[in-house]
Amino acid sequence: MDSPESMVEVGRREAEEEEEEGVSGKGTWKHAAFHVATTIATPAAYAPLPFALASLGWPLGVSSLVSATIATWYSSILIASLWKWNGEKHLTYRHLAHSIFGFWGYWSIALFQQVASLGNNIAIQIAAGSSLKAAYKHYHADGKLSLQHFIIFFGIVELLLSQLPNIHSLRWINALCTFSTIGFAATTIGVTIYNGKKIDRTSVSYSLQGSSASKSFKAFNALGTIAFSFGDAMLPEIQNTVKEPAKNNMYKSISAAYTVIVLTYWQLAFCGYWAFGSQVQPYILASLSIPKWTVVMANLFAAIQICGCFQIYCRPTYAYFEGRMMSNKSTNHFPLRIQLIRLLFTSIYMILVTLIAAAMPFFGDFVSICGAIGFTPLDFVFPALAYLKAGNIVKNSKLGLLMKPLNILIAIWFSIVAILGCIGAVRSIVEDIKNYKFFHDM
């Protein structure tokens, strides 16, 4: 069995080979903005936000959402600023962590990234299946196809897209996904307001439901959900696709993507909670009923966008296995063999994700646990600590004096959020397993 050091070396060779092949440095800041927006602003990410607010209440819910937005934008800028921080190019999140924290940094990020990407793809595959089923039921109310059928159909599409070689090859797909994000947000916000006005407003309650213990666990769960909604474990990989000056282009792409996020996340979260109050569903589309054709359109926008998001998040896993299975230079002389190897491990990955999604279609639970133990360490805690460790803060300046305590505060607070979110998510999964059978048609 290979030593951990040799496995790190495999990853480094993989990054070097990718650069030699000219994959890096071709995209514009607009391409990167498409990637970032597709990675973060997926319908599966912000569709549960009204439910998260309903679990926290107006004051705590709004403050948590706004602070998470600001904190993740700031953390993303920190990661982008670490590009070539020591004069070397770090093509993946894992290698950036290795350059700053060494061996343990590499493997910690590798673990969190795999948890985040696998958990995210399980959650969004459930969301995609739910959206496709909703559209199907509109035209075939008595149709016999279940949620599991649509999860499998979506898995087949993703297996085909998985044969594309790298993130840069997804740029036009992700451009379509970004427009689908905007279409989904505009349609869903409009339909939510329309439905909200049709409801007897005196019947809508904003009080927190359940016992004191239940309220606490729901609040913990909601913190994990909000963390998931801002998940982006792929910034260095995306920055690798951007032409020089990579830092400035990445700053622009992050800010552009977060403009889309603010214009969609906040409105949908606030409108969804206003419309349905404490009775809002974990997936906002499940709360919408009229007009039916607009609900179908929102579901189709969601399914299209999720296609691109799924691909972004499966790439770290693919890259790892490609580095392990294709490290032998002899494979370069057999292109067909490379394609067969890719088909083999992408098929194994898709079968695993599809099986879990179909067996336990508990969308809200996977969202929360993925946000708590995957995205929170990657998107909140690590950037703050990495920037401090790398020593990029200007000393003896007002900005430096402000950034150091701010980074420490962010790292400590979101570490607590990760623990609380994990507790709430695990409890929810246990409760759902008690109430539903495996392969339940939700």
C-alpha positions in Angstrom: 0.0 0.0 0.0 1.3 3.4 -0.9 2.4 5.8 1.9 0.5 9.1 2.5 3.5 11.0 1.2 3.5 9.1 -2.1 -0.2 9.8 -2.5 0.4 13.5 -2.0 3.1 13.2 -4.7 0.5 11.5 -7.1 -1.8 14.5 -6.6 1.1 16.9 -7.3 1.9 15.1 -10.5 -1.7 15.2 -11.5 -1.7 19.0 -11.1 1.5 19.4 -13.0 0.3 17.2 -15.9 -2.9 19.3 -16.0 -0.9 22.5 -16.3 1.4 21.0 -19.0 -1.7 20.0 -21.0 -2.8 23.7 -21.1 -6.0 23.2 -19.2 -5.3 26.0 -16.8 -5.4 29.7 -17.5 -7.8 29.8 -20.5 -11.0 31.2 -18.9 -12.1 34.8 -18.4 -13.5 36.2 -15.2 -17.0 35.7 -16.7 -16.3 32.0 -17.2 -15.2 31.8 -13.6 -18.3 33.7 -12.4 -20.4 31.1 -14.2 -18.5 28.3 -12.3 -18.8 30.0 -8.9 -22.4 30.9 -9.4 -23.2 27.3 -10.5 -21.3 25.9 -7.6 -23.0 28.0 -4.9 -26.3 29.3 -6.2 -28.0 26.1 -7.0 -31.8 25.7 -6.4 -31.0 22.8 -4.0 -28.9 25.3 -1.9 -31.4 28.2 -1.6 -34.7 26.3 -1.9 -34.4 25.2 1.8 -33.6 28.7 3.1 -37.2 29.6 3.9 -37.5 26.4 6.0 -34.2 27.4 7.7 -35.7 30.8 8.6 -38.8 29.1 9.8 -36.7 27.1 12.2 -34.9 30.1 13.5 -37.5 32.9 13.5 -37.3 36.3 11.9 -34.5 38.0 14.0 -32.1 35.1 14.3 -32.9 33.8 10.8 -32.3 37.1 9.0 -29.1 37.8 11.0 -27.7 34.3 10.3 -28.4 34.6 6.6 -26.9 38.1 6.2 -23.8 37.2 8.3 -23.2 34.0 6.4 -23.4 35.9 3.1 -20.8 38.4 4.2 -18.6 35.8 5.8 -18.5 33.5 2.8 -17.8 36.4 0.4 -15.0 37.5 2.6 -13.6 34.0 2.9 -13.8 33.5 -0.9 -11.7 36.7 -1.4 -9.2 35.3 1.1 -8.8 32.1 -0.8 -8.4 33.9 -4.1 -5.7 36.1 -2.6 -3.7 33.1 -1.7 -3.1 32.3 -5.3 0.7 31.8 -5.6 1.1 33.0 -2.1 4.6 31.5 -1.8 5.5 31.9 -5.5 4.2 28.5 -6.5 0.9 27.7 -8.3 -1.5 25.5 -6.3 -4.0 24.0 -8.7 -6.3 22.4 -6.1 -7.7 23.1 -2.7 -5.7 20.1 -1.3 -2.4 21.4 -2.7 -3.1 24.9 -1.4 -3.7 23.5 2.1 -0.6 21.3 1.8 1.5 24.4 1.0 0.3 26.2 4.1 -0.3 23.5 6.7 1.7 20.6 5.3 0.7 16.9 5.4 -2.2 17.3 7.8 -3.6 20.3 5.8 -3.6 18.2 2.6 -5.5 15.3 4.2 -7.9 17.4 6.2 -9.0 19.3 3.1 -9.1 16.1 1.1 -11.5 14.6 3.7 -13.7 17.6 4.0 -13.8 18.1 0.3 -14.9 14.5 -0.3 -17.6 14.8 2.4 -18.8 18.0 1.0 -18.9 16.9 -2.6 -20.5 13.5 -1.9 -23.1 14.9 0.5 -23.8 17.8 -1.8 -24.4 15.5 -4.8 -26.6 13.1 -2.8 -28.7 16.1 -1.7 -29.0 17.8 -5.1 -29.7 14.5 -6.8 -32.7 14.1 -4.5 -33.7 17.7 -5.3 -33.4 17.1 -9.1 -35.4 13.9 -8.8 -38.1 15.7 -6.8 -38.3 18.5 -9.5 -38.5 16.1 -12.4 -41.2 14.1 -10.6 -43.2 17.3 -9.9 -43.1 18.2 -13.6 -44.1 14.6 -14.5 -47.0 14.6 -12.1 -48.3 17.8 -13.7 -48.8 16.0 -17.0 -49.5 12.5 -15.6 -51.3 12.9 -12.3 -51.9 9.2 -12.1 -48.5 8.2 -13.4 -46.8 5.3 -11.7 -43.2 6.5 -11.9 -41.8 7.2 -8.4 -39.1 9.6 -7.1 -36.6 6.8 -7.3 -37.2 6.5 -11.1 -36.3 10.1 -11.6 -33.3 9.9 -9.3 -32.0 7.1 -11.6 -32.8 9.1 -14.8 -30.9 12.0 -13.4 -27.9 9.7 -12.5 -27.7 8.4 -16.1 -27.5 12.0 -17.5 -24.8 12.9 -15.0 -22.8 9.7 -15.9 -22.8 10.9 -19.5 -21.7 14.5 -18.5 -19.0 12.9 -16.3 -17.1 11.8 -19.4 -16.2 15.4 -20.1 -12.5 15.8 -19.2 -12.3 18.8 -16.8 -14.1 21.8 -15.2 -13.1 24.1 -18.1 -15.0 21.8 -20.6 -18.2 22.5 -18.5 -18.1 26.3 -19.1 -21.0 26.5 -21.6 -23.0 24.0 -19.6 -22.4 26.2 -16.5 -23.3 29.3 -18.4 -26.7 27.7 -19.2 -26.9 26.7 -15.5 -26.3 30.3 -14.4 -29.2 31.5 -16.5 -31.3 28.7 -15.2 -30.4 29.9 -11.6 -31.7 33.3 -12.5 -34.8 31.8 -14.2 -35.5 29.6 -11.2 -35.1 32.4 -8.7 -37.3 34.9 -10.6 -40.0 32.3 -11.2 -40.0 30.9 -7.7 -39.9 34.3 -6.0 -42.8 35.5 -8.2 -44.9 32.3 -7.7 -44.1 32.4 -3.9 -45.4 35.9 -3.6 -48.5 35.0 -5.7 -49.3 32.0 -3.6 -48.7 34.0 -0.4 -51.3 36.6 -1.4 -53.8 33.9 -2.2 -53.5 32.4 1.3 -55.6 33.7 4.2 -52.9 35.7 5.9 -54.5 35.4 9.3 -53.8 31.6 9.1 -50.1 32.1 8.6 -48.1 31.7 11.8 -44.4 32.6 12.4 -44.0 31.1 15.8 -41.5 28.3 16.3 -43.1 24.9 16.5 -42.5 22.0 18.9 -41.0 21.5 22.4 -38.0 23.4 23.7 -35.7 20.6 22.8 -37.3 20.2 19.3 -36.9 24.0 18.7 -33.2 23.8 19.6 -32.4 20.9 17.4 -34.4 22.5 14.5 -32.3 25.7 15.0 -29.1 23.6 14.9 -30.2 22.0 11.8 -31.0 25.3 10.2 -27.5 26.6 10.8 -26.2 23.6 8.9 -28.6 24.3 6.1 -27.5 27.9 5.8 -23.9 26.8 5.7 -24.7 24.3 2.9 -26.4 27.1 1.0 -23.1 29.0 0.7 -21.0 25.9 0.0 -18.1 26.3 -2.4 -15.3 23.8 -1.9 -13.8 24.4 -5.4 -12.4 27.9 -5.6 -8.7 27.0 -6.2 -9.8 24.5 -8.9 -11.9 27.2 -10.5 -9.2 29.8 -10.2 -6.9 27.5 -12.1 -9.1 27.8 -15.2 -8.7 31.6 -15.2 -6.2 33.5 -17.3 -3.8 36.1 -15.7 -4.1 38.3 -13.7 -5.8 35.4 -11.9 -6.3 37.2 -8.6 -8.0 40.2 -10.0 -10.1 38.1 -12.4 -11.1 35.9 -9.5 -12.0 38.9 -7.3 -14.4 40.1 -10.1 -15.9 36.7 -10.7 -16.6 36.1 -6.9 -18.2 39.5 -6.6 -20.3 39.0 -9.7 -21.4 35.6 -8.4 -22.3 37.0 -5.0 -24.3 39.7 -6.6 -26.5 37.0 -8.1 -26.6 35.2 -4.7 -27.8 38.3 -2.8 -30.4 39.1 -5.5 -31.8 35.5 -5.2 -31.0 34.0 -1.8 -32.3 36.9 0.3 -35.5 37.5 -1.7 -36.4 33.8 -1.9 -35.7 33.2 1.8 -37.7 36.2 3.0 -40.6 35.7 0.6 -40.8 32.0 1.2 -41.0 32.5 5.0 -43.4 35.4 4.7 -45.7 33.4 2.4 -46.0 30.2 4.3 -44.6 30.9 7.8 -43.8 28.0 10.0 -45.6 25.6 7.6 -43.1 26.1 4.7 -41.7 22.9 3.3 -37.9 22.0 3.4 -37.9 22.3 -0.4 -39.8 25.5 -1.2 -41.2 24.2 -4.5 -43.2 21.6 -2.5 -45.1 24.5 -0.9 -46.2 26.0 -4.3 -49.4 25.0 -6.0 -50.7 27.7 -8.4 -50.4 28.6 -11.2 -49.3 25.1 -12.0 -47.4 25.8 -15.3 -45.1 28.3 -13.5 -44.4 25.7 -10.8 -43.5 23.2 -13.6 -41.2 25.8 -15.2 -39.4 26.5 -11.8 -38.9 22.7 -11.4 -37.4 22.4 -14.8 -35.1 25.4 -14.2 -34.0 23.6 -11.0 -33.2 20.3 -12.7 -31.2 22.0 -15.5 -29.1 24.0 -13.0 -28.4 21.0 -10.8 -26.9 19.2 -13.8 -24.0 21.6 -13.8 -23.6 21.9 -10.0 -23.4 18.1 -9.7 -20.5 18.0 -12.2 -18.5 20.7 -10.4 -18.7 18.8 -7.1 -17.9 15.4 -8.4 -14.6 16.6 -10.0 -12.4 16.4 -6.8 -13.3 12.8 -6.5 -12.7 12.1 -10.2 -9.4 14.0 -10.0 -8.2 11.9 -7.1 -9.0 8.6 -8.7 -7.5 9.8 -12.1 -4.3 10.6 -10.3 -4.2 7.2 -8.7 -5.3 5.1 -11.7 -3.7 7.1 -14.5 -0.4 8.0 -12.9 1.3 5.5 -15.2 2.6 7.4 -18.2 1.9 4.4 -20.4 -1.8 5.2 -20.4 -1.0 8.3 -22.5 -0.3 5.9 -25.4 -3.8 4.3 -25.1 -6.5 6.9 -25.2 -9.2 4.2 -25.3 -7.9 2.8 -22.1 -8.1 6.2 -20.4 -11.7 6.5 -21.5 -12.6 3.0 -20.2 -10.9 3.7 -16.9 -12.8 7.0 -16.6 -16.1 5.3 -17.5 -15.4 2.6 -14.9 -14.8 4.9 -11.9 -17.5 7.4 -12.9 -20.0 4.6 -13.1 -19.0 3.3 -9.6 -19.4 6.9 -8.2 -22.8 7.4 -9.9 -24.1 4.1 -8.7 -23.1 4.8 -5.1 -24.6 8.3 -5.1 -27.8 7.2 -6.9 -28.3 4.3 -4.5 -27.9 6.4 -1.4 -30.2 9.2 -2.8 -32.9 6.7 -3.8 -32.7 4.7 -0.5 -32.8 7.8 1.8 -34.4 10.7 0.0 -34.3 12.9 3.0 -33.3 16.1 1.3 -33.3 18.5 4.2 -31.2 16.1 6.4 -28.4 15.7 3.8 -28.3 19.4 3.2 -27.8 20.1 6.9 -25.2 17.4 7.6 -23.3 18.2 4.4 -23.2 21.9 5.4 -22.1 21.2 8.9 -19.2 18.8 8.4 -18.3 19.5 4.8 -18.8 23.1 3.8 -18.4 24.9 7.1 -14.8 23.8 7.6 -13.9 24.4 4.0 -15.7 27.7 3.4 -15.6 29.4 6.8 -12.9 28.0 9.0 -10.1 27.0 6.7 -9.9 30.3 4.7 -9.6 32.4 7.9 -6.9 30.1 9.4 -5.0 29.7 6.1 -4.7 33.4 5.6 -3.4 33.9 9.2 -0.9 31.0 8.8 0.3 32.2 5.4 1.2 35.5 7.0 -0.4 37.6 4.2 -1.9 40.1 6.7 0.0 43.4 6.5 1.5 44.1 9.9 1.4 47.4 11.7 -1.6 48.6 9.6 -5.2 49.4 10.6 -6.4 46.7 8.1 -4.1 44.1 9.6 -5.1 44.9 13.1 -8.8 44.4 12.1 -8.3 41.3 9.9 -6.5 39.2 12.5 -9.2 39.2 15.2 -11.9 39.0 12.5 -10.4 35.9 11.1 -10.0 34.3 14.6 -13.7 35.2 15.4 -14.9 33.6 12.1 -12.9 30.4 12.7 -14.1 30.0 16.2 -17.8 30.9 15.6 -18.2 28.7 12.5 -16.5 25.8 14.2 -19.2 26.0 16.8 -21.8 26.2 14.0 -20.3 23.0 12.5 -20.7 21.1 15.7 -24.3 22.3 16.4 -25.3 21.8 12.8 -24.0 18.2 12.9 -25.9 17.4 16.1 -29.2 18.8 14.6 -28.7 16.9 11.3 -27.9 13.5 12.8 -31.0 13.8 15.0 -33.1 14.6 12.0 -31.8 11.6 10.1 -32.4 9.3 13.0 -36.0 10.6 13.3 -36.7 10.2 9.6 -35.3 6.6 9.5 -37.8 5.8 12.2 -40.7 7.3 10.3 -39.9 6.2 6.7 -38.8 3.0 5.1 -35.8 2.8 2.8 -36.7 3.8 -0.9 -39.7 5.7 0.3 -41.4 7.6 -2.4 -41.3 11.1 -0.8 
